């Protein structure tokens, strides 16, 4: 299974338009356009899963730098999601009056 990052998507791009673009290069499993948690608006990138690694590599090579809806796509293999630290601080070390 090849997980592919697709960046610089127009906000009008649909899962169907991305699927049809990738299907010319092989079998597409899942298409996911990432949306903002609060507004539900597209964030301009997404992911495509292709069952066959060789077809995925072919799609990356063919589609990176191509145009979709007037935007030049950034297509490459998705990196695993980075671990997030606890973060936040929360006011530790603050003097209490």
Backbone as XML, in Angstrom:
<?xml version="1.0"?>
<chain id="A" units="angstrom">
  <residue number="1" name="UNK">
    <atom name="N" x="0.854" y="-1.181" z="0.000"/>
    <atom name="CA" x="0.000" y="0.000" z="0.000"/>
    <atom name="C" x="0.895" y="1.238" z="0.000"/>
  </residue>
  <residue number="2" name="UNK">
    <atom name="N" x="0.617" y="2.147" z="-0.900"/>
    <atom name="CA" x="1.376" y="3.392" z="-1.019"/>
    <atom name="C" x="0.464" y="4.540" z="-0.605"/>
  </residue>
  <residue number="3" name="UNK">
    <atom name="N" x="0.898" y="5.303" z="0.409"/>
    <atom name="CA" x="0.151" y="6.470" z="0.862"/>
    <atom name="C" x="0.831" y="7.698" z="0.255"/>
  </residue>
  <residue number="4" name="UNK">
    <atom name="N" x="0.069" y="8.485" z="-0.490"/>
    <atom name="CA" x="0.626" y="9.594" z="-1.266"/>
    <atom name="C" x="0.052" y="10.916" z="-0.779"/>
  </residue>
  <residue number="5" name="UNK">
    <atom name="N" x="0.952" y="11.873" z="-0.527"/>
    <atom name="CA" x="0.570" y="13.235" z="-0.148"/>
    <atom name="C" x="0.326" y="14.039" z="-1.420"/>
  </residue>
  <residue number="6" name="UNK">
    <atom name="N" x="-0.772" y="14.783" z="-1.447"/>
    <atom name="CA" x="-1.086" y="15.658" z="-2.582"/>
    <atom name="C" x="-1.283" y="17.065" z="-2.024"/>
  </residue>
  <residue number="7" name="UNK">
    <atom name="N" x="-0.342" y="17.949" z="-2.312"/>
    <atom name="CA" x="-0.385" y="19.308" z="-1.781"/>
    <atom name="C" x="-0.689" y="20.343" z="-2.846"/>
  </residue>
  <residue number="8" name="UNK">
    <atom name="N" x="-1.021" y="21.541" z="-2.398"/>
    <atom name="CA" x="-1.348" y="22.695" z="-3.239"/>
    <atom name="C" x="-2.638" y="22.468" z="-4.028"/>
  </residue>
  <residue number="9" name="UNK">
    <atom name="N" x="-3.590" y="21.783" z="-3.397"/>
    <atom name="CA" x="-4.892" y="21.570" z="-4.031"/>
    <atom name="C" x="-5.696" y="22.862" z="-4.001"/>
  </residue>
  <residue number="10" name="UNK">
    <atom name="N" x="-6.474" y="23.087" z="-5.047"/>
    <atom name="CA" x="-7.394" y="24.222" z="-5.016"/>
    <atom name="C" x="-8.501" y="23.885" z="-4.030"/>
  </residue>
  <residue number="11" name="UNK">
    <atom name="N" x="-9.118" y="24.901" z="-3.460"/>
    <atom name="CA" x="-10.173" y="24.653" z="-2.476"/>
    <atom name="C" x="-11.420" y="24.071" z="-3.133"/>
  </residue>
  <residue number="12" name="UNK">
    <atom name="N" x="-11.484" y="24.108" z="-4.459"/>
    <atom name="CA" x="-12.603" y="23.521" z="-5.175"/>
    <atom name="C" x="-12.380" y="22.076" z="-5.596"/>
  </residue>
  <residue number="13" name="UNK">
    <atom name="N" x="-11.192" y="21.547" z="-5.324"/>
    <atom name="CA" x="-10.893" y="20.161" z="-5.707"/>
    <atom name="C" x="-11.788" y="19.200" z="-4.930"/>
  </residue>
  <residue number="14" name="UNK">
    <atom name="N" x="-12.219" y="18.143" z="-5.607"/>
    <atom name="CA" x="-13.077" y="17.151" z="-4.966"/>
    <atom name="C" x="-12.355" y="15.803" z="-4.917"/>
  </residue>
  <residue number="15" name="UNK">
    <atom name="N" x="-12.842" y="14.914" z="-4.053"/>
    <atom name="CA" x="-12.271" y="13.570" z="-3.983"/>
    <atom name="C" x="-12.417" y="12.872" z="-5.334"/>
  </residue>
  <residue number="16" name="UNK">
    <atom name="N" x="-13.529" y="13.124" z="-6.023"/>
    <atom name="CA" x="-13.753" y="12.496" z="-7.328"/>
    <atom name="C" x="-12.732" y="12.977" z="-8.365"/>
  </residue>
  <residue number="17" name="UNK">
    <atom name="N" x="-12.437" y="14.285" z="-8.380"/>
    <atom name="CA" x="-11.486" y="14.798" z="-9.372"/>
    <atom name="C" x="-10.081" y="14.267" z="-9.105"/>
  </residue>
  <residue number="18" name="UNK">
    <atom name="N" x="-9.717" y="14.141" z="-7.836"/>
    <atom name="CA" x="-8.399" y="13.610" z="-7.496"/>
    <atom name="C" x="-8.340" y="12.120" z="-7.830"/>
  </residue>
  <residue number="19" name="UNK">
    <atom name="N" x="-9.406" y="11.390" z="-7.501"/>
    <atom name="CA" x="-9.459" y="9.955" z="-7.805"/>
    <atom name="C" x="-9.294" y="9.719" z="-9.308"/>
  </residue>
  <residue number="20" name="UNK">
    <atom name="N" x="-10.019" y="10.475" z="-10.128"/>
    <atom name="CA" x="-9.931" y="10.252" z="-11.575"/>
    <atom name="C" x="-8.538" y="10.591" z="-12.107"/>
  </residue>
  <residue number="21" name="UNK">
    <atom name="N" x="-7.885" y="11.568" z="-11.514"/>
    <atom name="CA" x="-6.525" y="11.923" z="-11.905"/>
    <atom name="C" x="-5.560" y="10.768" z="-11.622"/>
  </residue>
  <residue number="22" name="UNK">
    <atom name="N" x="-5.681" y="10.155" z="-10.449"/>
    <atom name="CA" x="-4.777" y="9.081" z="-10.043"/>
    <atom name="C" x="-5.132" y="7.741" z="-10.688"/>
  </residue>
  <residue number="23" name="UNK">
    <atom name="N" x="-6.401" y="7.518" z="-10.991"/>
    <atom name="CA" x="-6.818" y="6.228" z="-11.554"/>
    <atom name="C" x="-6.219" y="5.959" z="-12.930"/>
  </residue>
  <residue number="24" name="UNK">
    <atom name="N" x="-5.755" y="6.992" z="-13.609"/>
    <atom name="CA" x="-5.098" y="6.765" z="-14.901"/>
    <atom name="C" x="-3.757" y="6.070" z="-14.719"/>
  </residue>
  <residue number="25" name="UNK">
    <atom name="N" x="-3.273" y="6.002" z="-13.470"/>
    <atom name="CA" x="-1.971" y="5.393" z="-13.191"/>
    <atom name="C" x="-2.076" y="4.108" z="-12.381"/>
  </residue>
  <residue number="26" name="UNK">
    <atom name="N" x="-3.292" y="3.713" z="-11.985"/>
    <atom name="CA" x="-3.450" y="2.473" z="-11.239"/>
    <atom name="C" x="-4.691" y="2.492" z="-10.372"/>
  </residue>
  <residue number="27" name="UNK">
    <atom name="N" x="-4.790" y="1.471" z="-9.541"/>
    <atom name="CA" x="-5.960" y="1.286" z="-8.685"/>
    <atom name="C" x="-5.876" y="2.172" z="-7.444"/>
  </residue>
  <residue number="28" name="UNK">
    <atom name="N" x="-6.905" y="2.992" z="-7.224"/>
    <atom name="CA" x="-6.940" y="3.912" z="-6.090"/>
    <atom name="C" x="-7.841" y="3.335" z="-5.006"/>
  </residue>
  <residue number="29" name="UNK">
    <atom name="N" x="-7.313" y="3.251" z="-3.775"/>
    <atom name="CA" x="-8.112" y="2.761" z="-2.667"/>
    <atom name="C" x="-8.945" y="3.866" z="-2.051"/>
  </residue>
  <residue number="30" name="UNK">
    <atom name="N" x="-8.287" y="4.791" z="-1.374"/>
    <atom name="CA" x="-8.999" y="5.832" z="-0.637"/>
    <atom name="C" x="-8.435" y="7.198" z="-0.997"/>
  </residue>
  <residue number="31" name="UNK">
    <atom name="N" x="-9.309" y="8.191" z="-1.041"/>
    <atom name="CA" x="-8.911" y="9.584" z="-1.258"/>
    <atom name="C" x="-9.450" y="10.377" z="-0.077"/>
  </residue>
  <residue number="32" name="UNK">
    <atom name="N" x="-8.592" y="11.193" z="0.530"/>
    <atom name="CA" x="-9.003" y="11.981" z="1.694"/>
    <atom name="C" x="-8.497" y="13.412" z="1.536"/>
  </residue>
  <residue number="33" name="UNK">
    <atom name="N" x="-9.413" y="14.371" z="1.424"/>
    <atom name="CA" x="-9.042" y="15.789" z="1.412"/>
    <atom name="C" x="-9.146" y="16.282" z="2.849"/>
  </residue>
  <residue number="34" name="UNK">
    <atom name="N" x="-8.064" y="16.842" z="3.366"/>
    <atom name="CA" x="-8.015" y="17.288" z="4.756"/>
    <atom name="C" x="-8.773" y="18.599" z="4.891"/>
  </residue>
  <residue number="35" name="UNK">
    <atom name="N" x="-9.633" y="18.658" z="5.923"/>
    <atom name="CA" x="-10.422" y="19.865" z="6.169"/>
    <atom name="C" x="-10.100" y="20.435" z="7.543"/>
  </residue>
  <residue number="36" name="UNK">
    <atom name="N" x="-10.361" y="21.721" z="7.710"/>
    <atom name="CA" x="-10.159" y="22.393" z="8.979"/>
    <atom name="C" x="-11.154" y="21.854" z="10.001"/>
  </residue>
  <residue number="37" name="UNK">
    <atom name="N" x="-10.672" y="21.544" z="11.171"/>
    <atom name="CA" x="-11.504" y="20.954" z="12.225"/>
    <atom name="C" x="-12.656" y="21.873" z="12.626"/>
  </residue>
  <residue number="38" name="UNK">
    <atom name="N" x="-12.407" y="23.175" z="12.672"/>
    <atom name="CA" x="-13.416" y="24.120" z="13.141"/>
    <atom name="C" x="-14.394" y="24.566" z="12.058"/>
  </residue>
  <residue number="39" name="UNK">
    <atom name="N" x="-13.862" y="24.873" z="10.859"/>
    <atom name="CA" x="-14.720" y="25.445" z="9.818"/>
    <atom name="C" x="-15.217" y="24.419" z="8.805"/>
  </residue>
  <residue number="40" name="UNK">
    <atom name="N" x="-14.538" y="23.274" z="8.702"/>
    <atom name="CA" x="-14.902" y="22.276" z="7.710"/>
    <atom name="C" x="-14.418" y="22.608" z="6.305"/>
  </residue>
  <residue number="41" name="UNK">
    <atom name="N" x="-13.708" y="23.727" z="6.154"/>
    <atom name="CA" x="-13.182" y="24.138" z="4.852"/>
    <atom name="C" x="-11.940" y="23.317" z="4.503"/>
  </residue>
  <residue number="42" name="UNK">
    <atom name="N" x="-11.731" y="23.017" z="3.210"/>
    <atom name="CA" x="-10.525" y="22.275" z="2.795"/>
    <atom name="C" x="-9.267" y="23.057" z="3.161"/>
  </residue>
  <residue number="43" name="UNK">
    <atom name="N" x="-8.199" y="22.331" z="3.522"/>
    <atom name="CA" x="-6.944" y="22.979" z="3.908"/>
    <atom name="C" x="-5.933" y="23.026" z="2.771"/>
  </residue>
  <residue number="44" name="UNK">
    <atom name="N" x="-6.294" y="22.499" z="1.593"/>
    <atom name="CA" x="-5.402" y="22.607" z="0.434"/>
    <atom name="C" x="-4.481" y="21.423" z="0.238"/>
  </residue>
  <residue number="45" name="UNK">
    <atom name="N" x="-4.707" y="20.337" z="0.974"/>
    <atom name="CA" x="-3.920" y="19.132" z="0.744"/>
    <atom name="C" x="-4.748" y="17.913" z="1.104"/>
  </residue>
  <residue number="46" name="UNK">
    <atom name="N" x="-4.243" y="16.756" z="0.677"/>
    <atom name="CA" x="-4.955" y="15.517" z="0.951"/>
    <atom name="C" x="-4.048" y="14.320" z="0.759"/>
  </residue>
  <residue number="47" name="UNK">
    <atom name="N" x="-4.651" y="13.142" z="0.826"/>
    <atom name="CA" x="-3.902" y="11.903" z="0.709"/>
    <atom name="C" x="-4.639" y="10.937" z="-0.203"/>
  </residue>
  <residue number="48" name="UNK">
    <atom name="N" x="-3.862" y="10.154" z="-0.955"/>
    <atom name="CA" x="-4.401" y="9.126" z="-1.830"/>
    <atom name="C" x="-3.704" y="7.819" z="-1.466"/>
  </residue>
  <residue number="49" name="UNK">
    <atom name="N" x="-4.487" y="6.761" z="-1.280"/>
    <atom name="CA" x="-3.915" y="5.443" z="-1.032"/>
    <atom name="C" x="-4.047" y="4.616" z="-2.297"/>
  </residue>
  <residue number="50" name="UNK">
    <atom name="N" x="-2.926" y="4.043" z="-2.718"/>
    <atom name="CA" x="-2.928" y="3.145" z="-3.872"/>
    <atom name="C" x="-2.448" y="1.779" z="-3.397"/>
  </residue>
  <residue number="51" name="UNK">
    <atom name="N" x="-3.156" y="0.723" z="-3.811"/>
    <atom name="CA" x="-2.886" y="-0.625" z="-3.319"/>
    <atom name="C" x="-1.531" y="-1.152" z="-3.778"/>
  </residue>
  <residue number="52" name="UNK">
    <atom name="N" x="-1.096" y="-0.766" z="-4.956"/>
    <atom name="CA" x="0.132" y="-1.281" z="-5.531"/>
    <atom name="C" x="1.237" y="-0.228" z="-5.426"/>
  </residue>
  <residue number="53" name="UNK">
    <atom name="N" x="2.360" y="-0.581" z="-4.779"/>
    <atom name="CA" x="3.472" y="0.369" z="-4.595"/>
    <atom name="C" x="4.036" y="0.865" z="-5.928"/>
  </residue>
  <residue number="54" name="UNK">
    <atom name="N" x="4.176" y="-0.034" z="-6.905"/>
    <atom name="CA" x="4.746" y="0.359" z="-8.202"/>
    <atom name="C" x="3.828" y="1.360" z="-8.907"/>
  </residue>
  <residue number="55" name="UNK">
    <atom name="N" x="2.516" y="1.131" z="-8.832"/>
    <atom name="CA" x="1.569" y="2.077" z="-9.432"/>
    <atom name="C" x="1.616" y="3.411" z="-8.704"/>
  </residue>
  <residue number="56" name="UNK">
    <atom name="N" x="1.798" y="3.369" z="-7.391"/>
    <atom name="CA" x="1.912" y="4.591" z="-6.603"/>
    <atom name="C" x="3.135" y="5.402" z="-6.999"/>
  </residue>
  <residue number="57" name="UNK">
    <atom name="N" x="4.274" y="4.716" z="-7.165"/>
    <atom name="CA" x="5.506" y="5.407" z="-7.586"/>
    <atom name="C" x="5.324" y="6.027" z="-8.970"/>
  </residue>
  <residue number="58" name="UNK">
    <atom name="N" x="4.655" y="5.284" z="-9.854"/>
    <atom name="CA" x="4.400" y="5.778" z="-11.207"/>
    <atom name="C" x="3.522" y="7.032" z="-11.166"/>
  </residue>
  <residue number="59" name="UNK">
    <atom name="N" x="2.493" y="7.000" z="-10.316"/>
    <atom name="CA" x="1.596" y="8.152" z="-10.192"/>
    <atom name="C" x="2.331" y="9.366" z="-9.631"/>
  </residue>
  <residue number="60" name="UNK">
    <atom name="N" x="3.186" y="9.155" z="-8.628"/>
    <atom name="CA" x="3.964" y="10.259" z="-8.043"/>
    <atom name="C" x="4.835" y="10.902" z="-9.114"/>
  </residue>
  <residue number="61" name="UNK">
    <atom name="N" x="5.561" y="10.065" z="-9.863"/>
    <atom name="CA" x="6.462" y="10.580" z="-10.897"/>
    <atom name="C" x="5.695" y="11.325" z="-11.992"/>
  </residue>
  <residue number="62" name="UNK">
    <atom name="N" x="4.530" y="10.814" z="-12.353"/>
    <atom name="CA" x="3.770" y="11.414" z="-13.451"/>
    <atom name="C" x="3.028" y="12.681" z="-13.038"/>
  </residue>
  <residue number="63" name="UNK">
    <atom name="N" x="2.546" y="12.739" z="-11.780"/>
    <atom name="CA" x="1.649" y="13.820" z="-11.391"/>
    <atom name="C" x="2.308" y="14.967" z="-10.631"/>
  </residue>
  <residue number="64" name="UNK">
    <atom name="N" x="3.488" y="14.757" z="-10.056"/>
    <atom name="CA" x="4.148" y="15.838" z="-9.329"/>
    <atom name="C" x="4.464" y="16.977" z="-10.304"/>
  </residue>
  <residue number="65" name="UNK">
    <atom name="N" x="3.992" y="18.172" z="-9.995"/>
    <atom name="CA" x="4.236" y="19.337" z="-10.843"/>
    <atom name="C" x="3.180" y="19.551" z="-11.915"/>
  </residue>
  <residue number="66" name="UNK">
    <atom name="N" x="2.178" y="18.666" z="-11.990"/>
    <atom name="CA" x="1.117" y="18.852" z="-12.981"/>
    <atom name="C" x="0.075" y="19.837" z="-12.460"/>
  </residue>
  <residue number="67" name="UNK">
    <atom name="N" x="-0.783" y="20.285" z="-13.359"/>
    <atom name="CA" x="-1.782" y="21.299" z="-13.033"/>
    <atom name="C" x="-3.145" y="20.655" z="-12.798"/>
  </residue>
  <residue number="68" name="UNK">
    <atom name="N" x="-3.826" y="21.061" z="-11.722"/>
    <atom name="CA" x="-5.209" y="20.675" z="-11.465"/>
    <atom name="C" x="-5.942" y="21.921" z="-10.987"/>
  </residue>
  <residue number="69" name="UNK">
    <atom name="N" x="-6.959" y="22.314" z="-11.710"/>
    <atom name="CA" x="-7.759" y="23.500" z="-11.367"/>
    <atom name="C" x="-6.904" y="24.761" z="-11.227"/>
  </residue>
  <residue number="70" name="UNK">
    <atom name="N" x="-5.889" y="24.883" z="-12.079"/>
    <atom name="CA" x="-5.047" y="26.076" z="-12.067"/>
    <atom name="C" x="-3.970" y="26.094" z="-10.993"/>
  </residue>
  <residue number="71" name="UNK">
    <atom name="N" x="-3.784" y="24.987" z="-10.277"/>
    <atom name="CA" x="-2.757" y="24.906" z="-9.229"/>
    <atom name="C" x="-1.754" y="23.818" z="-9.598"/>
  </residue>
  <residue number="72" name="UNK">
    <atom name="N" x="-0.465" y="24.078" z="-9.345"/>
    <atom name="CA" x="0.578" y="23.087" z="-9.595"/>
    <atom name="C" x="0.659" y="22.158" z="-8.397"/>
  </residue>
  <residue number="73" name="UNK">
    <atom name="N" x="0.395" y="20.872" z="-8.629"/>
    <atom name="CA" x="0.344" y="19.910" z="-7.536"/>
    <atom name="C" x="1.730" y="19.543" z="-7.021"/>
  </residue>
  <residue number="74" name="UNK">
    <atom name="N" x="1.789" y="19.330" z="-5.712"/>
    <atom name="CA" x="2.977" y="18.806" z="-5.052"/>
    <atom name="C" x="2.617" y="17.386" z="-4.631"/>
  </residue>
  <residue number="75" name="UNK">
    <atom name="N" x="3.165" y="16.386" z="-5.326"/>
    <atom name="CA" x="2.792" y="14.991" z="-5.092"/>
    <atom name="C" x="4.040" y="14.212" z="-4.685"/>
  </residue>
  <residue number="76" name="UNK">
    <atom name="N" x="3.995" y="13.585" z="-3.501"/>
    <atom name="CA" x="5.108" y="12.737" z="-3.068"/>
    <atom name="C" x="4.626" y="11.715" z="-2.050"/>
  </residue>
  <residue number="77" name="UNK">
    <atom name="N" x="5.515" y="10.801" z="-1.703"/>
    <atom name="CA" x="5.140" y="9.774" z="-0.739"/>
    <atom name="C" x="4.895" y="10.421" z="0.615"/>
  </residue>
  <residue number="78" name="UNK">
    <atom name="N" x="3.786" y="10.052" z="1.246"/>
    <atom name="CA" x="3.446" y="10.627" z="2.555"/>
    <atom name="C" x="4.408" y="10.097" z="3.602"/>
  </residue>
  <residue number="79" name="UNK">
    <atom name="N" x="4.824" y="10.982" z="4.490"/>
    <atom name="CA" x="5.667" y="10.579" z="5.622"/>
    <atom name="C" x="4.755" y="10.207" z="6.775"/>
  </residue>
  <residue number="80" name="UNK">
    <atom name="N" x="5.216" y="9.285" z="7.630"/>
    <atom name="CA" x="4.393" y="8.944" z="8.801"/>
    <atom name="C" x="4.149" y="10.172" z="9.665"/>
  </residue>
  <residue number="81" name="UNK">
    <atom name="N" x="2.990" y="10.220" z="10.277"/>
    <atom name="CA" x="2.631" y="11.350" z="11.135"/>
    <atom name="C" x="3.599" y="11.412" z="12.318"/>
  </residue>
  <residue number="82" name="UNK">
    <atom name="N" x="4.140" y="12.601" z="12.576"/>
    <atom name="CA" x="5.104" y="12.780" z="13.661"/>
    <atom name="C" x="4.396" y="12.702" z="15.015"/>
  </residue>
  <residue number="83" name="UNK">
    <atom name="N" x="5.101" y="12.146" z="15.982"/>
    <atom name="CA" x="4.564" y="12.111" z="17.343"/>
    <atom name="C" x="4.489" y="13.540" z="17.867"/>
  </residue>
  <residue number="84" name="UNK">
    <atom name="N" x="3.414" y="13.869" z="18.535"/>
    <atom name="CA" x="3.265" y="15.211" z="19.097"/>
    <atom name="C" x="3.610" y="15.146" z="20.576"/>
  </residue>
  <residue number="85" name="UNK">
    <atom name="N" x="4.340" y="16.147" z="21.046"/>
    <atom name="CA" x="4.669" y="16.200" z="22.468"/>
    <atom name="C" x="3.473" y="16.741" z="23.246"/>
  </residue>
  <residue number="86" name="UNK">
    <atom name="N" x="3.552" y="16.642" z="24.567"/>
    <atom name="CA" x="2.472" y="17.130" z="25.426"/>
    <atom name="C" x="2.210" y="18.605" z="25.233"/>
  </residue>
  <residue number="87" name="UNK">
    <atom name="N" x="3.263" y="19.390" z="25.053"/>
    <atom name="CA" x="3.179" y="20.810" z="24.723"/>
    <atom name="C" x="2.244" y="21.632" z="25.592"/>
  </residue>
  <residue number="88" name="UNK">
    <atom name="N" x="2.118" y="22.886" z="25.285"/>
    <atom name="CA" x="1.129" y="23.734" z="25.914"/>
    <atom name="C" x="1.602" y="24.543" z="27.101"/>
  </residue>
  <residue number="89" name="UNK">
    <atom name="N" x="2.507" y="24.039" z="27.888"/>
    <atom name="CA" x="2.999" y="24.808" z="29.039"/>
    <atom name="C" x="2.019" y="24.880" z="30.179"/>
  </residue>
  <residue number="90" name="UNK">
    <atom name="N" x="0.907" y="25.485" z="29.983"/>
    <atom name="CA" x="-0.144" y="25.538" z="30.986"/>
    <atom name="C" x="0.164" y="26.354" z="32.213"/>
  </residue>
  <residue number="91" name="UNK">
    <atom name="N" x="1.160" y="27.222" z="32.179"/>
    <atom name="CA" x="1.415" y="28.122" z="33.299"/>
    <atom name="C" x="2.242" y="27.545" z="34.421"/>
  </residue>
  <residue number="92" name="UNK">
    <atom name="N" x="2.974" y="26.484" z="34.189"/>
    <atom name="CA" x="3.822" y="25.911" z="35.231"/>
    <atom name="C" x="4.886" y="26.910" z="35.648"/>
  </residue>
  <residue number="93" name="UNK">
    <atom name="N" x="5.211" y="26.939" z="36.916"/>
    <atom name="CA" x="6.239" y="27.838" z="37.422"/>
    <atom name="C" x="5.749" y="29.242" z="37.663"/>
  </residue>
  <residue number="94" name="UNK">
    <atom name="N" x="4.501" y="29.503" z="37.489"/>
    <atom name="CA" x="3.938" y="30.820" z="37.692"/>
    <atom name="C" x="3.771" y="31.082" z="39.191"/>
  </residue>
  <residue number="95" name="UNK">
    <atom name="N" x="4.055" y="32.292" z="39.576"/>
    <atom name="CA" x="3.833" y="32.650" z="41.000"/>
    <atom name="C" x="2.350" y="32.823" z="41.242"/>
  </residue>
  <residue number="96" name="UNK">
    <atom name="N" x="1.910" y="32.326" z="42.343"/>
    <atom name="CA" x="0.499" y="32.494" z="42.705"/>
    <atom name="C" x="0.424" y="33.515" z="43.836"/>
  </residue>
  <residue number="97" name="UNK">
    <atom name="N" x="-0.368" y="34.538" z="43.666"/>
    <atom name="CA" x="-0.454" y="35.618" z="44.652"/>
    <atom name="C" x="-1.605" y="35.414" z="45.557"/>
  </residue>
</chain>
